[in-house]
Amino acid sequence: MNEETVVRTAVPRLVVTQDNEFWFRAAREGRLEIQRCADCHVLRHPPAPVCPECRSFDWDTVESSRRCTLHSYTVLHYPRDDAFDYPLTVGLVDLEEGIRLVADIAGVDRDELEFGMELEVGFTEHAHGEILPQLRRPRGSRS
């Protein structure tokens, strides 16, 4: 890679552990997986080693529909990092399965954002080549 194609970034590399590796692997495959307690079936995100409800260490995963509604958002202008385009819009969404997720919003003008609007989780490459969720209009909706 030559000097001109290197992105200068302060964004740290992802910290992948035995508790969250499934999530990053699924994202690389274009899937959104949610951790679920194997005992009480409570969903949790971000992934964690212990269920906050029943304290069980046993868990499995369910695949999300990726459908969601916008709960809140913010527009970041500073501090700037070469890994992102600014202004950067970041949303908090309620996934159809009942948990929340934070991700960048792409392809939607800020003036069009409304709390409760339908969005969909897609995936895109971020700093260091990692694949992470990105919020977009649902497939088939008009832009």
Residue pairs with C-beta under 8 A, 6 or more apart in sequence:
7 82
7 83
7 127
8 82
9 81
9 82
9 83
9 127
9 128
10 81
11 81
11 83
11 126
11 127
11 128
13 128
13 130
14 24
14 128
14 130
16 24
19 35
19 47
19 48
19 49
20 46
20 47
22 33
22 35
22 47
22 61
23 33
23 35
23 46
23 47
24 130
24 131
26 32
26 33
26 61
26 63
27 123
27 131
27 132
27 133
28 131
30 123
31 63
31 64
32 63
32 64
32 66
32 95
32 101
32 121
32 133
33 61
33 62
33 63
33 64
34 43
34 44
34 45
34 61
34 62
34 63
34 64
34 95
34 97
34 99
35 43
35 44
35 45
35 47
35 48
35 59
35 60
35 61
36 42
36 43
36 44
36 59
36 60
36 61
36 62
37 43
37 44
37 51
37 53
37 54
37 56
37 58
37 59
38 56
38 58
38 59
38 60
39 51
39 54
39 56
39 58
40 51
40 53
40 54
40 56
42 51
42 52
42 53
42 54
43 62
43 97
43 98
43 99
44 51
44 52
44 99
45 99
45 100
45 101
49 57
50 56
50 57
51 57
51 59
62 97
64 95
64 96
64 97
64 121
65 95
65 96
65 97
66 95
66 120
66 121
66 122
67 95
67 96
67 118
67 120
67 138
68 93
68 94
68 95
68 96
68 101
68 118
68 119
68 120
68 121
68 135
69 93
69 94
69 116
69 117
69 118
69 119
70 91
70 92
70 93
70 113
70 114
70 115
70 116
70 117
70 119
70 135
71 91
71 92
71 93
71 94
71 100
71 115
72 91
72 92
72 115
73 89
73 90
73 91
73 92
73 105
73 113
74 89
74 90
75 87
75 88
75 89
75 90
75 110
76 84
76 86
76 87
76 88
76 89
76 90
77 86
77 87
77 88
80 86
83 126
83 127
84 104
87 110
88 104
89 104
89 105
89 108
89 110
89 113
90 102
90 103
90 104
90 105
91 102
91 103
91 104
91 105
91 113
91 119
91 135
92 100
92 101
92 102
93 100
93 101
93 102
93 103
93 119
93 121
93 135
94 100
95 101
95 121
101 121
101 133
103 121
103 132
103 133
103 134
103 135
104 124
104 134
104 135
105 113
105 119
105 134
105 135
105 136
106 122
106 124
106 134
106 135
106 136
107 136
107 137
107 143
108 119
108 135
108 136
108 137
118 137
118 138
118 141
119 135
119 136
119 137
119 138
120 135
120 136
120 137
120 138
120 139
121 133
121 134
121 135
121 136
122 133
122 134
122 135
122 136
123 131
123 132
123 133
123 134
124 131
124 132
124 134
125 131
126 132
137 143
